[in-house]
Amino acid sequence: MIRQTKQRKVLQDIFLKENRPLGVEEILSLGREQVTSLNQATVYRNLKLMVEEGWLERLAHEAFGTLYERADKEHHHHFLCRSCNRAFDLPGCALDHDNASLSGFQVENHEIYLFGICPSCSTAA
């Protein structure tokens, strides 16, 4: 059993409140609003533990880097805002698995990212 620290509780609360994929810098910034002494090493250590225990999932994207989100969500895809660099969940999956691949290929998993400008950035422009 992994010990529940104040820092770990803060990180879990951030993921519950934000309910979307988050990058390390955003997690660190939000966490420091509650625990000013929170540092990057503590964030990375706790994220690693939360992934290992299955509470978080790690998403890798070549342009947006590593993002983390709660693992208890149903299969879904993501929207990445090119203006604020935030990620958002898209509900469900519109991909037809039976027709998504070439003959003879077996699809095991997939991830779809949509890119654009989020509503907050659209109204700010």
N, C-alpha and C positions, 0 to 999 in steps of 0.2 A: 504494500500500500504506500502510495506516495503522500508525503506530508503536505497538508494544506496550509500554505503560508499566506500572509496578507497580500503579497505581490501576485501570487497565483490566483487568489480570489478576485483581485482587481482585473486581471487579464480575462478570466472567465466571464466576469460581469460585462466587460467591454464587448466580447463576442455575442453575448446574449442580447445586449442593448442594440448594437449596430446591426446584427443579423445579416451580415454580408462579408465577403472576403476582404481581408485586411493585410496590408504589408507591414513589415517590421517597424518602419519609421512611423507609420500612422498609429500602430499599437503603442509604441513607446511614447508618442506625443499624448495620446488619450490617457495612457496609464500615469503619466507624470502629472496630470490634472488632479489625480487622487493620491499618488505617492510621489512626492517631488524627488525623492532619492532614487527612484527606479532607474536602472541603467540597462544598456543594451545587452550585456552579458546575461543578466537576470532574465530579460525577455526571451532571448534565444534559448537559454537553458529550460525555461518553463514551456516554451512552444515545443521544443524537442520532446519533453516528457508528455505533454498533452497529445502529441501525434502518436507517440509510442503506446500510450494507453487507449488510443482510439477515440479521444474526445474531439480532436481536430484532424483535419486533412490538410495536406500540403499541396498547393497547386503551383506548377512551374510554368511561367510564360516568358518567352525569350525577350520581349520588350518591357514587360511590367515586372519581371523578377519573380520572386517567390511570394505567394499569397497564402494565407491561412484562413480556413473557415471551419465551422462546426461540422462534425462528421455525421450528425444525426439527421441531416437533411435528405430528402428524396433526390433522385437524379435530376439535375438541372444544368443549365449553361450560364454563361456570364457575359455581361456588357461592360466594356472598359472605356471610360471617358478619357479622351485624348487631351482634354483641357485640364481637369483637376487630378488625373491619374488615379481615380477611385474605381473600384470594381463593384458591380451590382449583380445580384442574382436575377436570372430570367427564369420564370416558372416553367416547369415541365420540359418536355423534349419533343420536338417536331420531326426528328429524324426517323425515317422508316428503316429499321435495321435490316429488313429482308432485302431491300433494294439499295442499300447504302454502299455496297462493296462489289468488287468484281467477282465473277464466278470462281469458286474454289477457295476464296478467302473466308476466314472465320473472324468476325468482328468480336473482340473481347471487351473493348471499352472505347469510349470516345469523349472528346471535349470540344465544344464549339464556343468560340469567342466572337462577339459582335463588338465593333468599334464605332465610336462616334462621340457625340456631346450629350451629356446628361441634362435633365431639365434645369437643375440649378445653374449650370454653366450657360445654358441657352438663354435664360432670362437675364443673366448678368452681362451678356454681350451687347 
